[in-house]
């Protein structure tokens, strides 16, 4: 179980900076998920750890030893590419056996490893098929099985479940983490699926423009986002711009403009400071009557059924902003498009950020 460390690593492709002075520690036996928008540098990060590309600056360590000059085959990593990279002339089983056999594992033992891994990804019956005979989702499962059977101590997974249907994706992500833990492996898993990351990661690293935005456990990431972008990207949040009007023993009063105030539980803010108040969608509710505080009048613009939740999008009155709310589908109270409502939230459920220099819209922009 190697510990991986990147220290002040930069990777440039000509004038393009893909990774920008990034430092990250991945603990022994940890299942790390890396999230980020397209172009954030996620795949480049995996390639750097695997040794497929070398850093322009900085050092990469495995168990305290620099591996900058080590070739990929000597790093003990298995990289599953998003494009699968299967050998088209080999059967499914032979693709999986390639790794163990190249490392000197006896064929009998390699065969058992290969079949066990194929069974795990629900492809035991296709062992003698060729990649061209499989669907894209099946090819992705073969690539995943090949990585798991390689004997590497670090698994680098680039969207390993992206081409699978929802049911199989849910099953496999649970199986993968169980196998990683049972085999004492370290895993770095890139995914665009926030639910997937939250459900399997020991920690999540959020990447943006080649830099680390936040690294935290899923629970702390959700409850205590450290930046506006982190709150917006992972889980979603209502973001309201305002000014700290006064600080009281109970918290701070934030002026949203047009004589509309909200209360937050933060007591260490400075009066007159420009801030952004964030509230998770699940911690926001709708009412037909106003509460004493933190009730913002608006009109339901859209209603979307999301299975366990119904999402309501609300245009707020008097302030140039909007809010969304996710309410359990089983809730007896329903609202219709065009209906007047009050968006309500508790002061304790708010987080407060300094107002971004380039504005809120630019801060949450995903290119």
N, C-alpha and C positions, 0 to 999 in steps of 0.2 A: 504494500500500500504506500506508494510514494507521495510525498508532499510536494506540490508544485508551487513555485513562486515566480512571479514576474516582477521585476524591479525596474521601474522607469523605462519601460520598453516602448520604442517607437518603430513603426514600420511605414516606410514611404514607397510609393510606386511613382517614380518621377516627382512631379510637384504635388501629387495627391498624398495626403497623410491619412492612412487607413487606421492606424493605432497611434495615439498621441500621448506619450509619456505615461503609460498605463502601469500601475502597480496593483497586483492582486495575489492573494495567497489562497490556495486550495488545499484544505487539510487532508491528512491521511484518512482514507476511507470515506471521504465526503462525496455526496451527490450534489454537484453544483449545476444549477441551471442558469444559462445566460440569455437574457431577454434584450430586445432593442429593436428599433425600427430598421427597415431596409437601409443598407449602407452604413450601419453603425460600426461595422468592423468585426462582427461576431465570427464569421467564417475565417477571417484573417487571424483572429485570436487562436482558433483551433489549429490552424496551420503552423503558427509560431510554436505552440506547445509540441506539436507533432514533429517539428523540424522540417516540414515541407518547404517553408520559407524561413529565411533568417532575419533577425531584427536589424533594423538600420542603426538603432542605438539601444542600450540597456542590456540587461542580463536575464536569462531564464534559468531557474534552478530546479533540480529534482533531488529531493532529500539532501539539500544543502550543497550539492555539487552543480557547478555551471554546466549546462548542456548546449551552450551556443554552438560549439564546434562538433557536437555529436550528430551523426547521420540519423535519419528517422528509424532505421532498423535497430539501432542500439539504444533507443530511448524507452523501450518497454511500453509503447503506446499503440493503440489501434484506432485509426481514424476512419469513421464511416462517413463517406462523402454524401452530400445531398443528391448527387447524380448516380449513386450506387456503385459504378465502376466494377461491375461483375465481368468475369472472363466469359465471353460469349461461347467459346468452344468447349467449355467445361460444364458438366452437369451441376445441378444445385448442390448436391452432396460434395462433389469434387471442389467446387468453389469454397465450400466451408472447410474442407480438409486441407486446403492449400497451406493455411497458416500453421496448424499443428504439425503437419508433416515436414514443412520447411525448417521447423525447429527441432526435428529429431524425435518427435513423439512416435511410438510404435503404431503401425496402421490399425491394429486392433483397438488400441486405446483412443486413437484419433477418430475412428469410426463411431465409437460409443459417444464421444464428445459431440461429433457432428450430428448424429441422430437425436441425441437428447436435446440439443439446441434447436434443431428443426421442429421437434415436437413442441417445444416451448412457443415457437412462433406459428404454430398450427400449419406446418408445411411438411410433415413427415411423409405424406403420401406423394409428394412431388420431388422426392430426393433424386430421381433419375431423369427429371425434366431438364431442359435447357432454358437459360434466361429468356430467350426469345419466345418461349412457349408460355410465359407467365405474364400476368397483368402487372401494371406499374406498382400496385400495392404489394403484390407477392414478391416482386424483385426487391422492393424496399425491405421486406422481412428477411429475405435471403442475405442482403447486405448487413442487416442487423445481426443475424445469426453468425455470419462470418466474423464480425467484430468480437462477438461474445466468445466465440470458440478459439480465438487467436492465441489465448494464453497471456495476453498483455495485462499489465497491472493497472494501466490507465486507459479508460475508454473515452474517446472523443467522438461525440455523436452530433452530427449536423442535421437537425430536423429529422430524427430517426423515425418518427411516426406520422410525418406530414401527409403521406399519400394514402393513409389507411382510413377506413370508414370509422365513424364515431365510436361504435360499440367495440370494435377490435382495438382501436387506439386506447380506450379506457382500460381494457383488459391487459394489453401489453405494457403500458406504462407502469402498472402495478407489478407485473412479472419482472420487468427489467430491473426495477429498483430492488426487489427482493433478491434477484440473482446477484446483483452488484454487491449487496450487503453480505450475502451468504459466501461469496467468493473473495471477500475482503478487497474489493477493487476501489479505485478512485474514478469518478466519472464527471465529465464536463459535457453538459447536454444543452445544445442550442435549440430553442423552440420559439415560435411566434405565438404559441397558445398559452395565454396567461393562466388559464385553469390547469393546464398540464403542469406548468412550472410550480404553481402553488401546491398542487397535490403531491408532487414527488420530490421536490427539492429540499435538501437540508438547508441550503442558502440559495438566494437568488442574486445574481449580479446584473444590474441594469446598465447597458452600454448605450452611449449616445455620442456620435461624432468621434468615435475612437477613444472616448474617455469613460471612466467609470462614474456613473451618476450616483449609485448607491449599491452597497452589498449588505444584505441582511437576511434573517430568517423570514419565511413567508408571513408569519404572524406579525413580526415587527415591521416588515415592509408595508403591510396593510394598515397597521395601526399608527405607525410613526414614520410616514414618508418624510424624507429629509429635504426634498426639493419639490417645486411645483410640478416639474416634468414627471418625477417619480409618482406623485399622487395621481396625475392625469393618466399616465401610461399604464400603470399596473392597477387595475380595479376600477379606475375612473373616479372622478370627484367633481362636485359642483364647486366652482371657483368664483368668488365674489371679490371685487376690488373695492377698497375703502380706505378710510383714514382713522387712526386711533383718536377718538374724541376725548375719552377720559378713562382713567384706570381706577377701579374701586376695589375694596377688599374681596368682592365676589368674583372679579374678573375685569375684562376690558370691554368698553362700548366702542363698536366700530361703525362709523358713519359711512353708509353706502351712497349717500347723496339723496337729494330730493326729500330730505327729512326722514330718511329710512335708516334705522339703527338695528344692529344685531349685537348680541352679547356673546363673548367667548370666555372660557374659563382662564385664559392666560392672564397672569398678573404682572408680568415683567416687561410689558410693552411700553414704548415711549409715546407720550401724547404728541399728536401731529405727524406721526410716522405713517407713510404710505404702506399698506399691507394687502395681502391677498388671503382671504379666508377660504379654507377648503373643508368640504363635508362629503364623506362617502355617500354614494347613491343609496346604499342599503340603510344608512343612518338618517335618511331624509324621508319624511312622510307627508302625505297630503291630507288636508282637512277642509271641510266646508265652512268652518268658522275659525276665526283667528284665535290664537293663544295669546297670553299676555306678552310674550317676547319671542323673537325669532320666528315670526310668521309673516311671510312675504306673499302679497296678493299677486295672482297671475291667472293665466288661462291655459288650459290643456291644449297643446298643439298636436300631439300625436300619442297614440296608445299602441304598444307593441307587446305581443304575447311571447314570452321567452321560456316557456315550459314551467319551471318552478316559480318564476317571477313574471310580473307584468311591469313593463317600463313605461313611465309617463314622462313625456317631454313637455315642459311648461315654459311659456314666455312670461317673464315677470313684468308687472306694471311699474311704470315711472322710472325704472332704472334699465339701462341698456345691457341686459343680461338675460340668461336663460338658466333653467335648472332641470335636472332629471331626478326621477325617483324610482326605485325598484321595490315593489311591494309583493309579498308572497301571493301566488295565484289563489291560494285558499282563503285569502282575506275576504270577508263578506262585503266589504265596502269597495265599490267599483266607481270609476269616473269615466266620463265620455269626452271625446274631442269637442273643444269649444266651451267646456264647462269652466265656470269660475271656481278657483280653488285657492287655498293658502298652503304654501310650501313651508313646512315646519321642521326645525331641528334643535337639538339640545346644545347648550354651550359646551358641555363636556365632550361632545362628539366633533368639535371643530379643531382644525389645525391652522396655524397662522404662519405665513411666509412673508419675508420682505418683498415689497413690490419689485419686479424685475426691471432692470435698467432699460431694456428694449421693449417693454410692454408685455402684457399677459399673452396676447395672441402669438407673438414671436416666440415666447418662452415655451409654449406647448406645441409649436409647429413641428410637424413631422414631414420631412422632405422626401 
